[in-house]
Amino acid sequence: MLRFAFSITLISSALAATPALMPLPVTVRLGTGKLILDKTFRAALVSAPDTRLKASVGRFVERLSRQTGIPMLGLGNAAPKLRVECAGAGSEYPVLGEDESYTLDVTSEGAVLKAPTRAGALHGLGTFGQLVTLGPGGFEVPAVHIEDKPRFPWRGLMMDSARHFMPLEVVKRNLDAMAAVKLNVFHWHLADDQGFRVESTRFPKLHQEGSDGLFYTQDEIRSVVAYARDRGIRVVPEFDIPGHTTAWLVGYPELGTNPGPYEIGRKWGVYENALDPSREETYAFLDTFFEEMTALFPDRYFHIGGDEVEAKQWNASARVQTFAKQNNLKDAHAIQAYFNQRVQKLLQKRGKIVIGWDEVLHPDLPRDIVVQSWQGQKSLAEAAAKGYRGILSWGYYLDHLRPAAFHYGVDPMAADADSLGQEQRSRILGGEMCMWAEYVTAETVDSRIWPRAAAIAERLWSPAASRDLESMYARMEAVSRVLEWTGVQHRANYAPMLERLTGGRPSEPLRVLADAVEGLGLGPRARAGKYTSLTPMNRLADAARPESESVRALELAAAKVAANPKGSLADAAALRREFSRWAANDARFQELAAENPLLAELKPLSRDLAALGNAGLKLLDALEKGQAPAAAFVAEQTRGITRMEKPAAEVNLAATRPVKVLLKGGKK
């Protein structure tokens, strides 16, 4: 527990002057005093009747009760401690561009939340929940005045349920977490080469033969849409066409450019299979399909994918090439643009606005489509200059397991947008983070989304000037703990996965190692081994977190010690405790790993961790004595760290970083 206590101490000191809010509100003014939360706490909607918002207030109090452990039953006739005043409910479903602002005032007597719409009221409730802390007299909320509104209207999370199926409970608990950090779009990737995940009554072989039996019934789809609506979140479905359609073609091979037969994709990567754009039967099928699917998803926006369409089958097909010549389509990109135009008209007549990835952009496409850019801010700005609205996903790919600091530094309004006029800049709607599912399962997906998604949520909500990384990390780690009360299992699944790896034996030696490593993202894992959709995801590489909270705390401490050894005694003591733990852990781990096939690959990694611990102790000794470490020792350790920085067993040994800081004497 000491390693976590050290981390929490750093968090507490960083948050001493400001509440741990994420996203940061536009205006926060702390007052004097605090509102005590106890069994008498009651929240009430005191403005115009709104059954849905009233239910949301009730759910909020239930969550607050779990968060504090206090039964908040609202007994008696006491006045509510939290008054919610909403000017109007707004539309039945959330819509793009609605007013999401709110104000929140807290005093020692009570709190008042005011919002023009239901959406703003929901955001204000989320902020109130983040304000709750444990003080000397129990749970409390500081006196504060908050004024808040979002910077961008489109703040989304894309979840891939096609490559690895995500059960209903996984989807819903992530919707609760999204609402807690003010995300308002759930982009649901529902079909790809590896699976078609929605029940179709018109074309039942789509889900019967293309899903391995893992799909959502239409009633379940409706339940998710309603669940999201009640949390202020829009649901935008994605059915990727004309590529990424292998699972479609298993049941309906006549839609394909080639005759088939087809099998569900098991491997990752881009498949050559594509719908045939030259047959009218393809568009008749899609017309009926869209009629069915658009009835399930009330949002005006509908995603058609359109990315990574391989031209090989189209180029080799005499039928497609004849069709292309007849329609003056010079290449595959022009063929896809023709296809997209046809699809756009099918969706437009049902009141839908098409969204597609960068590849859909073509001069012949109408300007009302929305471009989702995975290619970067330059591509996004170019689309805006050409008259298209767009959302940014480049830099927000959570499956790459980049640190939160990287995501936090990516802004939809980057330098590429500086040359745009005001009207053109308004076409940049915001951004979406992407959780592609090649290397995640229902067990691990939460830990790959949270808490880093909260940092991106802040980039999309808060003022652009919010840039302090130390503040961001401190608040993110605090909010990560609050998110547990929404139900996501980004922290809860960690220990059980480690215990499974040890076969039920005490897992502490593995825990020491696991806390010192970080997981690898899509690219490195794809290069490391041949994975399929059937490969077990039960190794340390799957349990390891994208960022090690404890290592980051050690890295900060090492920088302070290196800069001022005499003035950083507490940090030096914390480093010494952890380095000693690393040095002593290998003997215990090697015993645990004996004859354990799941731990065998980690034995060299454990030895490296012990070596880092011993090196760190020697460096601390030298610093405390005011001596420079011997040149030969520095050279030896530098070579060792350079080797250890390379991935092993599909994880990174993050523990190299604090030792490297000491080795360099705090120099970058």
C-alpha angles and dihedrals in degrees: 000000000000093000090058093044089058091052093047091050089058090048093050094051092048092050098044094104101038138032118260096252124158121211093034111236121237092246128020121174116176117216135193122283134011141253112242117220116213140141091294093062113124132171122200141179103236101175133067113341114268115167094195095050091045089056090048091054089052092051090048092055090048090053091046088053091054091045093054100027088232119130102234102192098156091230121184129011098292117144114261115266089212117044117194116202116186120180095205140352095232124205124348091250127029113267134199113268100016118147107272098172126124143168126220126195121185126185133163088267099053147299135268123201116192126186136161093223142023089256093059092047091053091051091050091053089053091053092049090053091053091051093063113109137165110252134175091279098041133272114354146164119223120240105260146153115219130184114184146170135154126266094212127032095214113064111157150168121209114207120192110217093164105072094040115013116240113210120229095258090055092053094048097047089051090051088056090051091047091055090050091062096038100254110155109185126067107194105196116201101205108167136038140135091291099050149353105219109186128082111242119194091186095051105019095171088070092073099020095058102019104052111050084237092298107121142116119256116229090251089055090050090052090049091054092048090051092044091052093044091056088055095048094257128134118217115219114185124212123207104176114223149208092003128034087049105122092117090054091053096052090075098026108034091163088075092063129094088233122048096241143172097219135197130201109272113254100173127070125242136061118321124209094224116112140163116265108253094188099067124082087210088069092059093043089054092048092047091058092040093053091048088059099040098043088057088061096050115052096185114110092232123080123182120219097179102214096179131132097009108176112222097202098095094042092049092049095047115096089198094054093044092051089049090050093053092047090054097039092245106157101193146357092279090057090047090053091048089054090049091049092050091054091047092047091056091049091054095039092060086058092052096257130139114217123234122191140167121261093279093070091066110112133147091244095058120100117254096240094076118101120230118215107203121214090159097070148265092301091059090046093051092047090053090050091050089054092053101264126128114230148183127210124235100155107106091023099079101131092186089069088067094222116166119270089246090064094051091044090057094056114093128182087219095057126153089282088070095053093091093053122102121239094263091048092049089053088064090069098089100183134267149289130215115221127222105188111188109218092110102026135075134191086273097054106028095090092057091051092052103038139097094359091062088066090062091054090045087057092050089055097042109032130069114284090243091070098107109131105128097192090052091046094053094045092050093042092055091049093047089047088067092047090052090062088072090060089063103253113139102213090126102023096062095053100080096043091052090052091047090052089054091055094049094240096310119126106291101201095108089052090045091057090053095042092052088055097054137064131213126252124240132232099285100051092041092050089053094044100060149348107270129180134182087265097053112116113247097207106116132104086261087066097043095044115103123240089239128021108230093194095048091051089053090050090049091055091048092049091054090053093047093047091050096044116009095175095047098047103060096140091051091047091051091051091050091049092052093051095043089051090051091052092048094050097041100075096072090053093045095049089053090049092048095051109120091354109126093196093056100039094091090055098059095092090045091055091051090051091052090053090050090052090050092053092045091050092052091052091049091051090050091053093047093049090052091047091241129135113236115252115274092236091053091049091050092048094048092045090055091047094049091047088057094043092051089069113091118264127186085002095294135097119238097231090180089083091075103071091042090049090052091054091044091055093044093241093306118138 
